[in-house]
Amino acid sequence: MTDTRLALNGLLDDLQTEMESLNLWEGLPPEPAAFESATPFFADTMAFTQWLQWVFIARFRAILAENHPLPAQCDVAPLAEETLRDLPEETDRLVDLLREFDDHF
């Protein structure tokens, strides 16, 4: 595994840990129909934190595990900053981790 892929894998672990510490990590996935959304970030069927856990983190784990090509860019931090600011939890660290993730692309 390349240095970039190792770093991304570590950041995915850090994202999960941070979400768990904020009680934003869910034990059960959304209903299967929620994954059929054609809307960016599944905004019509999932909360952003659900999308982050069940789509973003899950898909990147699969990409890394199966050594698939990485996307050309990743710009999820700005949306996270906008979306998470209204949560009662302190999400600055989560946004910082996503910004660090984005910086690898």
Backbone torsions as a table, in degrees:
resi	resn	phi	psi	omega
1	MET	NA	135.6	-178.9
2	THR	-72.4	166.6	178.4
3	ASP	-58.9	-41.1	179.8
4	THR	-62.9	-45.8	-179.2
5	ARG	-65.8	-37.2	176.1
6	LEU	-64.4	-43.1	179.3
7	ALA	-63.6	-43.8	179.4
8	LEU	-63.7	-41.2	178.2
9	ASN	-61.2	-43.4	177.3
10	GLY	-63.1	-39.5	178.6
11	LEU	-67.0	-35.9	175.6
12	LEU	-62.5	-41.1	176.5
13	ASP	-62.8	-42.4	179.5
14	ASP	-65.1	-38.8	177.2
15	LEU	-62.0	-44.4	179.1
16	GLN	-63.0	-45.6	179.6
17	THR	-59.9	-43.0	180.0
18	GLU	-66.2	-42.6	178.0
19	MET	-63.6	-39.0	177.1
20	GLU	-63.2	-43.3	-178.7
21	SER	-65.2	-25.6	178.6
22	LEU	-93.1	4.0	-175.9
23	ASN	58.7	35.2	177.6
24	LEU	-103.9	-5.2	-179.6
25	TRP	-89.3	125.6	-175.1
26	GLU	-99.3	147.9	179.3
27	GLY	-81.8	-25.6	-178.2
28	LEU	-124.3	139.5	179.3
29	PRO	-72.8	161.9	173.3
30	PRO	-62.4	167.1	176.9
31	GLU	-56.6	148.6	-179.2
32	PRO	-53.1	-35.2	-179.7
33	ALA	-62.0	-26.3	180.0
34	ALA	-64.0	-25.6	-178.4
35	PHE	-84.2	-2.7	-178.3
36	GLU	-94.4	7.3	-178.0
37	SER	-64.3	143.4	173.4
38	ALA	-103.3	-0.9	-179.8
39	THR	-80.2	138.0	177.2
40	PRO	-52.7	137.8	178.8
41	PHE	60.3	17.1	179.5
42	PHE	51.9	35.0	-173.0
43	ALA	-60.9	-21.4	179.8
44	ASP	-88.0	-9.5	-176.7
45	THR	-127.1	-12.9	-177.6
46	MET	-140.0	151.5	167.1
47	ALA	-70.3	156.1	-179.2
48	PHE	-56.3	-41.1	-178.9
49	THR	-66.0	-32.6	174.9
50	GLN	-66.8	-46.1	178.1
51	TRP	-58.2	-43.6	-179.5
52	LEU	-58.1	-46.3	-178.5
53	GLN	-72.8	-54.1	-167.4
54	TRP	-87.1	-18.0	-179.7
55	VAL	-115.4	-63.7	-174.4
56	PHE	-59.6	-59.7	-177.4
57	ILE	-64.2	-44.5	-178.9
58	ALA	-61.4	-44.5	-179.1
59	ARG	-68.3	-41.1	178.5
60	PHE	-66.9	-34.9	175.6
61	ARG	-61.3	-42.1	179.2
62	ALA	-66.5	-43.0	177.9
63	ILE	-57.8	-45.9	-178.4
64	LEU	-70.2	-42.5	-178.0
65	ALA	-63.6	-36.1	-176.4
66	GLU	-98.9	8.3	176.9
67	ASN	55.8	37.2	175.7
68	HIS	-74.8	158.1	176.8
69	PRO	-60.5	144.6	176.9
70	LEU	-80.9	150.1	176.0
71	PRO	-65.0	160.9	-178.6
72	ALA	-68.9	-31.4	179.5
73	GLN	-150.7	162.6	177.1
74	CYS	-147.5	120.7	-176.8
75	ASP	-132.2	57.4	-176.8
76	VAL	-89.4	-21.5	-176.7
77	ALA	-59.9	-43.2	179.2
78	PRO	-60.6	-39.8	177.5
79	LEU	-67.2	-40.7	178.4
80	ALA	-60.9	-44.3	179.8
81	GLU	-59.0	-45.0	-179.7
82	GLU	-67.5	-45.6	-173.7
83	THR	-74.4	-38.7	-172.9
84	LEU	-84.7	-12.5	-174.5
85	ARG	-62.5	-25.6	-177.9
86	ASP	-89.2	-2.8	178.0
87	LEU	-74.9	149.8	178.6
88	PRO	-72.1	-20.9	179.4
89	GLU	-73.6	154.8	176.9
90	GLU	-82.7	101.9	-171.3
91	THR	-103.7	9.5	-178.3
92	ASP	-57.6	-42.9	-179.5
93	ARG	-63.9	-39.3	178.7
94	LEU	-62.5	-45.5	178.0
95	VAL	-64.0	-40.9	178.3
96	ASP	-61.4	-41.1	177.8
97	LEU	-63.7	-40.0	178.2
98	LEU	-67.8	-36.9	176.5
99	ARG	-63.8	-42.5	177.5
100	GLU	-63.0	-40.0	176.8
101	PHE	-60.4	-49.6	179.7
102	ASP	-56.5	-36.9	-175.8
103	ASP	-64.2	-15.1	179.1
104	HIS	-80.2	-2.3	-176.7
105	PHE	-115.3	NA	NA
